[in-house]
Structure formats: C-alpha cells, structure tokens
Amino acid sequence: MPDRKFRDDPSPRTRTGAGPEPDQTSGTDESDAERRRRRARFLRDLAEARELRDRVQPRRAKTARLRHAMRMRTFRW
C-alpha cells in the first residue's frame, strides 16, 4: 500500500544475536513459552500502534472503520 511507511531496520526475528535460536534452547516447553511471550508482546505493540495511528489520523481511521463496516455488511456467511 502506498500510504504505509516501512521501517528500514530489520524485524527482530531477522536480527543476529536477538536471542537463542529455537534449536539451541534447552526444551520445547521453554521455546513454546518464549514464542507465546514474544507473540503476546508483538500483538500488544500492534494494538498500541493502531490506537496511536487512529489518534493522530482520525480521518483515515474513520475511513477504515467505514470500509470495514461495508466489508462486514457485504460478507456472505
């Protein structure tokens, strides 16, 4: 989408030295727990970013809400 700005820095999962590799952890339970923890943090950050975007760009947020409502109305179950 042309209106989105992408960051130049790589995502945390592609950074070297960002943490232990999945196969280097001591057990699968810990790696699953770590993955869930990282996913929860990512989802919190994503929700926070959406709220911030909605606050600083109210017109775009309203347009997105209307577009979403239209999609929901035209969706067939």
C-alpha positions in Angstrom: 0.0 0.0 0.0 1.4 3.4 -0.9 0.3 5.1 2.3 2.3 2.8 4.6 5.8 3.6 5.6 8.1 0.7 6.2 10.9 0.9 8.7 14.5 0.5 7.4 15.6 -1.6 10.3 15.0 -5.4 10.1 12.5 -7.2 12.2 13.6 -8.7 15.5 13.5 -12.2 14.1 16.0 -11.4 11.4 18.5 -9.7 13.6 21.6 -11.6 14.6 22.1 -12.0 18.3 18.5 -11.2 19.1 18.2 -14.3 21.4 18.7 -18.0 21.4 17.9 -19.9 18.2 14.9 -22.2 18.6 17.1 -25.3 18.3 19.5 -24.0 20.9 17.0 -23.8 23.7 17.0 -26.4 26.5 13.5 -27.7 25.8 10.4 -27.3 23.7 8.3 -26.1 26.5 10.5 -23.1 27.1 10.7 -22.3 23.4 6.9 -22.5 23.1 6.5 -20.3 26.2 9.1 -17.8 24.8 7.3 -17.8 21.4 4.0 -17.1 23.1 5.5 -14.4 25.2 7.0 -12.7 22.1 3.8 -13.1 20.2 1.8 -11.5 23.0 4.2 -8.6 23.2 4.0 -8.2 19.4 0.2 -8.1 19.5 0.2 -5.6 22.3 2.6 -3.4 20.3 0.5 -3.8 17.2 -2.7 -2.7 19.1 -0.9 0.2 20.6 0.4 1.3 17.2 -3.2 1.1 15.8 -4.5 3.2 18.6 -1.8 5.8 18.1 -2.5 5.9 14.4 -6.2 6.3 15.0 -5.5 9.2 17.3 -3.1 11.1 15.0 -5.0 10.3 11.8 -8.7 10.5 12.7 -10.0 10.9 9.1 -8.1 7.8 7.9 -9.3 5.9 10.9 -12.9 6.8 10.2 -12.5 5.8 6.6 -11.0 2.5 7.6 -13.9 1.9 10.1 -16.5 2.6 7.3 -14.6 0.4 4.9 -14.5 -2.4 7.4 -18.2 -2.0 8.1 -19.0 -2.2 4.4 -17.0 -5.3 4.1 -18.8 -6.9 7.0 -22.2 -5.9 5.5 -21.4 -7.4 2.1 -19.8 -10.6 3.5 -21.8 -13.7 2.9 -21.8 -16.5 5.5 
